[in-house]
Each structure stands twice: as C-alpha cells, then as structure tokens.
C-alpha cells in the first residue's frame, strides 16, 4: 500500500516499515510535482542488496527541479539502515509561443526578445528556431471573382508528404461551393505541373455530373446569381444582354404551349427562388442547351438570365407598372425585329 503526501511518502511492507523524507533544491514556489520514488530492499545478510524504483508520472510546469531523497529502513531484527542521499533531477521540454502586440508588414524586421531562466547547476543547451516552410505568399485578385493564393516554397519533396495549412474565410453564402484546384509547379518550368482538386466538405474534389443514358454534363458549374448589373436594368440593357454572342440566335422553335425541362443542381435551387405558377423572363447561352432526341433541355447556370415577370394583377400596382411596360416593349422588339446585326 502506498500513501503519497506532500510532506512525505510512506511505503508499508511486511516485515519492514520504510519512511522517505525529501528536501527540494532549486525549487520553484507553487510548482505542482510528482517524482520518482527509490525503494531499498533488505535481506538477512546485508543492510540492503539492491535498489528498485517506482516510477510516478512527472507533472512539471516548464521548470527544472532537483529532489534529494533519503531512505531509512526499520527492521525488527536488523535495526535501522540509512541509505546515502539520492538526488533526482527532473525536467520537461517546453515551447514558447510569442504573440506580437501589433500587426506586421510583409518583409518587416521585427525584434523579439524572450528571457529564459535556468534552474540547473550547470549550463544547458537551448535550441531556438522558427519553422519556415513558406518562403513568401501572394494573393492575386484577378478581374474575375476568383482570387488565387500563390505560395512560394524553397523545395517540395517527391518522396515524403508535406502539409501546408491555412485558413479560408467565407464572406458570402452561396448555393454551391465549388472545389478549388491546387497546382504545384517549378517557378522556372511552369509547363511541368501537377494539379489536384480539393473540396471543403466532400472527400472528392471532382465535379458531380448529370447523365442521361451515355450523355453526361457537368452539374457543378457556378450557380445562377441575380444579375450583377451596375445601376438599374433598363430596356436597352436587356436588349444588349439578350443579344450577346451565344444568346442572339433562337434554337428552340415554337416553344409556346409546350413543356420544357430546366435542369439545375440540387444545391443551386435555393438561390433560384423560383415559385410555382409564376412567369419568368429566361434566356441562356447555347452551350447550356442539352439536346436529347427531339427535345431540348435547358441547364440553368451562371450565364442564365432570370427575371420574374409580373402577372396582370401585379402590373396594376404602382411598384410594377414601369417594369411591366419595359417587359412589353422588350417582348415586342424581340418578336418583331430581333437582335440588331
């Protein structure tokens, strides 16, 4: 049975009773501790014949401490046996994280001072360093909505895996998060590259597909978003957008009164906000047409134009009268004249 107290450690065995006392050296006040206990085993011929140790987990708080342990053995037949003092030095490796009190400009020289105290009798070698895997980085915000993060590395191993972690913040809620491509290449040999796709929530970074028979289309292009037009959408602006290359020629003859199938990815439907029994002004590019036998299906994607067309009752309201008039003029102009050549 072992009973451990801060003032001493009692070990009771039969027929001996051994009491340990300890005195700390270089002790840091308030330091929690546990230590290694040395037990002396006695026999009938000698005061003690061997030393056995009992290891207790050490819990130190970034400190170095030396303990002096004195063992005293009491025996009914042999009397008292006092062992020589035994010193135990315990220590623990630790790391220091330094937080800068202000923001740092790229390539700025910053002096950081850290003071460490050594509680040992002799000097101890201190290893100091900073992990530097990234030489530098740049964030390239192209004219498009997609930005690129470029990380410069001194070298990339072709034998061992190397992991680079960074945080990405989502500023806007979107219906479909697309995978991001990661490309590794030599700065002086751009054509020699390797590209892999990653997705924040899916295991695979590959796009999902919509298939009908043996024909498949990518189903995870950018979702439809409300028209990003600076300023109000006027009649002339609608005419300009509807007559852009890829939209200007009609390819589906006599659609009036017939059912047409529109295809959208499941995760994009929330951003569409389409309602049953409502009218909409819709057009898209020819590359979003999916020909299936004698029918055409329309894929709703990032290049699709969708506007809600108010019904007759709504057009009587002051808020919709101007919009309804513009839709009427737009419909007549496209029906009678089409796009200007």
Secondary structure, DSSP 8 states (H G I E B T S, - for coil): -EEE-SS-EEEE-SS-EEEEEEEEES--TT------EEEEE--SSSS--EEEEE------SS--EEEEEEEEEEETTTEEEE---EEEEE----------SS---TT------------SSS------------SEEEEEE-SSS-EEEEEE-S---SSS-----------S--S----EEEEEEETTEEEEEEEEEE-SS-S--S--EEEETTEEEE--S--------SS---HHHHHHHHTSTTTSS--STT-TTS--EEE--GGGHHHH---TT-EEEEE--GGGEEEETTEEEEE--TT-EEEEE--HHHHTSHHHHHHHHHHHHHHHHHHHT-S--
